């Protein structure tokens, strides 16, 4: 039974983190009886994912869905020959322009050489061999010709640049056409039973690899007058790329956080064995070779038994009012979110990123000021943002704007509803910090015991507020940690006591710095080590404080 070909363009695409679900739909008129309806020109897709559905006269049934392969090339020799002719023609034009440039350059050299003979004209005038009008006419000609030559040189440069760009574009098109051809295109054949003559609408869907999306954010921060609270405008963007061997033109686009798999089963949990290491005895060369082969095979099988790693998750004005941003509708399926883009989109199969707006939210935030003066004597403004939406904020790159000025980029972590995340907004020069070495001494004479050397260091950190509002400060510093058993560190004094302290001597102070106020932290520590040891990582003891 001959198949009926149906035109079924892509109507809808749902993009996941590493693949996409493509939906095609087409209509046609069929007589009563059984028919094979074929949808041609499909890219390689996951065969197990093909699904078909349809609408038509009452009683219409889908009997079977099959996949066939059509072997033909899309990079025909005629297409390549046409591009070769175009490239050759453009290269000839480039050669002609180059020749004109060289001729013009020779003429300008000749004109400059005439200008260098101005002294000869002066002598001719003095001796009465030339008339003043002759000299005036010559210099007028030379000036006009120089101006014309300059304009022509500029015009030739523009033409050469344009031709070179066209040649490069044609060569890229030639390479892409030559490499993108495939002889493996698929067709879906759907067997239908029609109880009566009528119009049908046939829809197929299939999974293709080579498509992905990832979240991206624009964060626009506005501070209140006191600089301690504010609001964040969070623009949630989806960046889609695809190389599926078919363009998506005027399609309805959805972005899903689900992670589909054709074999989505929980890996079987196996026992976790540990053992002591036993060195391998030395055998003859043949036995060693056999053992190596056996070990390699065993390791390969163990790797096969391991479950696969999880895939990475991937504005205008009118009527004096700000334009409203078109955002996506959101559907919560219980295990994932699906963002349905508000308008149809075009996404070519060339891997270029395509941005679409998912949501625009206004979130509350608070601010504090963070400094680690042992790294740099600067104070950084930090925003703590609360996710008050019902959606999960996925990990992604964030472009940050503070009071309309671009600050830089950062990374946002996955943040559930009511959770908080932090972003840094740059250096705030209204708060100054200084870390100064105040003491550096070595014990001498009778103080030396057991051939040990003792070094004492002291530091003072001063942080000053030059604003008229209080500031929440987070100050971080550290004391040295020995990595040798004969080197000892003793903390002599820390004032005030830190808010937090780790076992590796990382200290954090959190406090409110009053308007125009100052806060000081001082600490001293002792380093003890054998005299014949050279210690690295400390300020030299012989330099003045």
JOKA-V147345 format. One record per residue. N is the residue number from 0. RES is the residue in one small letter. SS is DSSP state (2 for helix, 1 for strand, 0 for the rest). OMEGA is omega in whole degrees, -180 to 180 (NA if undefined). Layout:
BEGIN
n = {N	N}
res = {RES	RES}
ss = {SS	SS}
omega = {OMEGA	OMEGA}
END
This chain:
BEGIN
n = {0	1	2	3	4	5	6	7	8	9	10	11	12	13	14	15	16	17	18	19	20	21	22	23	24	25	26	27	28	29	30	31	32	33	34	35	36	37	38	39	40	41	42	43	44	45	46	47	48	49	50	51	52	53	54	55	56	57	58	59	60	61	62	63	64	65	66	67	68	69	70	71	72	73	74	75	76	77	78	79	80	81	82	83	84	85	86	87	88	89	90	91	92	93	94	95	96	97	98	99	100	101	102	103	104	105	106	107	108	109	110	111	112	113	114	115	116	117	118	119	120	121	122	123	124	125	126	127	128	129	130	131	132	133	134	135	136	137	138	139	140	141	142	143	144	145	146	147	148	149	150	151	152	153	154	155	156	157	158	159	160	161	162	163	164	165	166	167	168	169	170	171	172	173	174	175	176	177	178	179	180	181	182	183	184	185	186	187	188	189	190	191	192	193	194	195	196	197	198	199	200	201	202	203	204	205	206	207	208	209	210	211	212	213	214	215	216	217	218	219	220	221	222	223	224	225	226	227	228	229	230	231	232	233	234	235	236	237	238	239	240	241	242	243	244	245	246	247	248	249	250	251	252	253	254	255	256	257	258	259	260	261	262	263	264	265	266	267	268	269	270	271	272	273	274	275	276	277	278	279	280	281	282	283	284	285	286	287	288	289	290	291	292	293	294	295	296	297	298	299	300	301	302	303	304	305	306	307	308	309	310	311	312	313	314	315	316	317	318	319	320	321	322	323	324	325	326	327	328	329	330	331	332	333	334	335	336	337	338	339	340	341	342	343	344	345	346	347	348	349	350	351	352	353	354	355	356	357	358	359	360	361	362	363	364	365	366	367	368	369	370	371	372	373	374	375	376	377	378	379	380	381	382	383	384	385	386	387	388	389	390	391	392	393	394	395	396	397	398	399	400	401	402	403	404	405	406	407	408	409	410	411	412	413	414	415	416	417	418	419	420	421	422	423	424	425	426	427	428	429	430	431	432	433	434	435	436	437	438	439	440	441	442	443	444	445	446	447	448	449	450	451	452	453	454	455	456	457	458	459	460	461	462	463	464	465	466	467	468	469	470	471	472	473	474	475	476	477	478	479	480	481	482	483	484	485	486	487	488	489	490	491	492	493	494	495	496	497	498	499	500	501	502	503	504	505	506	507	508	509	510	511	512	513	514	515	516	517	518	519	520	521	522	523	524	525	526	527	528	529	530	531	532	533	534	535	536	537	538	539	540	541	542	543	544}
res = {x	x	x	x	x	x	x	x	x	x	x	x	x	x	x	x	x	x	x	x	x	x	x	x	x	x	x	x	x	x	x	x	x	x	x	x	x	x	x	x	x	x	x	x	x	x	x	x	x	x	x	x	x	x	x	x	x	x	x	x	x	x	x	x	x	x	x	x	x	x	x	x	x	x	x	x	x	x	x	x	x	x	x	x	x	x	x	x	x	x	x	x	x	x	x	x	x	x	x	x	x	x	x	x	x	x	x	x	x	x	x	x	x	x	x	x	x	x	x	x	x	x	x	x	x	x	x	x	x	x	x	x	x	x	x	x	x	x	x	x	x	x	x	x	x	x	x	x	x	x	x	x	x	x	x	x	x	x	x	x	x	x	x	x	x	x	x	x	x	x	x	x	x	x	x	x	x	x	x	x	x	x	x	x	x	x	x	x	x	x	x	x	x	x	x	x	x	x	x	x	x	x	x	x	x	x	x	x	x	x	x	x	x	x	x	x	x	x	x	x	x	x	x	x	x	x	x	x	x	x	x	x	x	x	x	x	x	x	x	x	x	x	x	x	x	x	x	x	x	x	x	x	x	x	x	x	x	x	x	x	x	x	x	x	x	x	x	x	x	x	x	x	x	x	x	x	x	x	x	x	x	x	x	x	x	x	x	x	x	x	x	x	x	x	x	x	x	x	x	x	x	x	x	x	x	x	x	x	x	x	x	x	x	x	x	x	x	x	x	x	x	x	x	x	x	x	x	x	x	x	x	x	x	x	x	x	x	x	x	x	x	x	x	x	x	x	x	x	x	x	x	x	x	x	x	x	x	x	x	x	x	x	x	x	x	x	x	x	x	x	x	x	x	x	x	x	x	x	x	x	x	x	x	x	x	x	x	x	x	x	x	x	x	x	x	x	x	x	x	x	x	x	x	x	x	x	x	x	x	x	x	x	x	x	x	x	x	x	x	x	x	x	x	x	x	x	x	x	x	x	x	x	x	x	x	x	x	x	x	x	x	x	x	x	x	x	x	x	x	x	x	x	x	x	x	x	x	x	x	x	x	x	x	x	x	x	x	x	x	x	x	x	x	x	x	x	x	x	x	x	x	x	x	x	x	x	x	x	x	x	x	x	x	x	x	x	x	x	x	x	x	x	x	x	x	x	x	x	x	x	x	x	x	x	x	x	x	x	x	x	x	x	x	x	x	x	x	x	x	x	x	x	x	x	x	x	x	x	x	x	x	x	x	x	x}
ss = {0	0	1	1	1	0	0	0	0	1	1	1	1	1	1	0	0	0	1	1	1	1	1	1	1	1	1	1	1	1	0	0	1	1	1	1	1	1	1	1	1	1	0	0	0	1	1	1	1	1	1	1	1	1	1	0	0	0	0	0	1	1	1	1	1	1	1	1	1	1	0	0	0	0	0	0	2	2	2	2	2	2	2	2	2	2	2	2	2	2	2	2	2	2	2	2	2	2	2	2	2	2	2	2	2	2	2	2	2	2	2	2	2	2	2	0	0	2	2	2	2	2	2	2	2	2	2	0	0	0	0	2	2	2	2	2	2	2	2	2	2	2	2	2	2	2	2	2	2	2	2	2	2	2	2	2	2	2	2	2	2	2	2	2	2	2	2	2	2	2	2	2	2	2	2	2	2	2	2	2	0	0	0	0	1	1	1	1	1	1	1	1	1	1	0	0	0	1	1	1	1	1	1	1	1	1	1	1	1	0	1	1	1	1	1	1	1	1	1	1	1	1	1	0	0	0	0	0	1	1	1	1	1	1	1	1	1	1	1	1	1	1	0	0	0	0	0	1	1	1	1	1	1	1	1	1	0	0	0	0	0	0	0	0	0	0	0	0	0	0	0	0	0	0	0	0	0	0	0	0	0	0	0	0	2	2	2	2	2	2	2	2	2	2	2	2	2	2	2	2	2	2	2	2	2	0	0	0	0	0	0	0	0	0	0	0	1	1	0	0	1	1	0	0	0	0	0	0	1	1	1	1	0	0	0	0	1	1	1	1	0	0	0	0	1	1	1	0	0	0	0	0	0	1	1	1	1	1	1	1	1	1	1	1	1	1	1	1	1	1	1	0	0	0	0	0	0	0	0	1	1	1	1	1	1	1	0	0	0	0	0	0	1	0	0	1	1	1	1	1	1	1	0	0	1	1	1	1	1	1	1	1	0	0	1	0	0	0	0	1	1	1	1	1	1	1	1	0	0	0	1	1	1	1	1	1	1	1	1	1	1	1	0	0	2	2	2	0	0	0	0	1	1	1	1	1	1	1	1	1	1	1	1	1	1	0	0	0	0	0	1	1	1	1	1	1	1	1	0	0	0	0	0	0	0	0	0	1	1	1	1	1	1	1	1	0	0	0	0	1	1	0	0	0	0	1	1	1	1	1	1	1	1	0	0	0	0	1	1	1	1	1	1	1	1	1	1	1	1	1	0	0	0	0	0	0	0	0	0	0	0	0	0	0	0}
omega = {-179	-178	175	179	-180	175	-177	179	178	-180	-175	178	172	-176	175	-175	-179	-178	180	174	-176	178	176	179	178	180	175	-180	-179	176	178	178	180	-177	168	179	-173	174	-173	171	177	179	174	180	178	-171	-178	-176	-176	176	180	174	-178	176	-179	180	-180	-179	177	-178	171	-175	-173	174	-177	180	176	-179	176	-178	174	-176	177	177	-178	180	179	179	180	179	179	178	178	179	179	179	180	179	179	179	176	177	179	178	179	178	178	178	178	178	-180	179	179	179	178	-179	180	175	180	-179	178	179	176	179	179	180	-179	179	178	178	180	178	180	178	-178	-178	-180	-180	-180	178	177	-180	178	179	-180	179	-179	-178	175	178	-178	180	180	-179	179	179	178	-180	179	179	180	179	179	179	179	178	179	180	180	179	-180	179	-180	177	179	178	179	179	179	179	176	179	179	-180	-180	179	-179	-175	-174	-178	177	178	-175	174	-174	174	176	180	-178	178	-177	172	-179	178	179	180	178	178	178	170	-177	-179	175	176	-179	179	174	174	178	177	180	172	177	-179	175	-173	165	-179	179	-171	174	180	169	-176	-178	177	-179	178	-180	-178	180	171	-176	176	-176	-178	170	-179	-174	170	180	171	-175	-180	171	179	174	-175	176	-177	170	-173	173	178	-175	175	179	178	-176	175	180	179	-175	179	178	178	180	180	-178	178	180	-177	169	-177	175	-180	176	-179	180	177	179	177	175	-176	-179	180	178	180	179	180	179	179	-179	-180	179	180	-180	179	179	-179	178	179	179	-179	-178	176	-179	179	179	179	179	-179	176	NA	174	-176	177	178	179	179	177	178	178	179	176	-178	-178	170	-173	176	178	-178	-178	178	-178	174	175	179	-179	-176	-171	-176	178	-175	173	179	-180	-179	-180	178	180	-178	178	-178	174	-178	179	-176	175	-174	173	-173	177	178	173	-175	168	-172	-170	179	171	-169	175	176	177	-178	177	177	-176	175	-179	178	172	-171	179	178	-180	178	177	-177	171	172	-176	177	180	178	-178	172	-168	176	178	-178	177	-179	179	-177	-178	-179	177	177	176	180	177	-174	180	178	179	174	-179	171	-174	174	178	-172	177	-176	176	-176	180	175	-177	178	179	176	-173	174	-175	-177	176	-173	177	178	-177	172	-173	-179	179	180	176	178	179	177	-179	180	179	179	175	180	173	176	179	178	-172	180	-179	177	179	179	176	-179	175	-172	170	-177	-177	175	-178	171	-178	179	-179	176	177	-174	180	179	-177	175	177	177	-177	-172	172	-177	-6	180	-179	175	179	178	179	179	179	174	171	-174	175	174	176	-176	176	179	-175	178	-179	-177	-178	-180	-178	174	179	175	178	177	-178	176	-179	-179	176	-176	-176	177	172	-176	176	178	179	174	179	-174	-174	178	179	179	NA}
END
